[in-house]
Amino acid sequence: MDALSRWVTRHRLLVGLLWVVITVVGLVLAPSVSGRLKPGNHLSGAAYTADVQIAKQHAGVTRTPACWC
């Protein structure tokens, strides 16, 4: 970890420019990615099916056990 810290510290400009490039690419790609999202409920998806199976196994409990809200 010390070697990585030293490298990043020595190459601050390069690391900063890399983060700027990553940010710009993210901003450019965000509209095309968000256009692929589908609104509404997806009750036929794999996550919903898994949730239903888990709820059946645990007597209908669908919330996190640690959360008593």
Secondary structure, 3 states (H helix, E strand, C coil): CHHHHHHHHHCHHHHHHHHHHHHHHHHHHHHHHHCCCCCCCCCCCHHHHHHHHHHHHCCCCCCCCCCCC
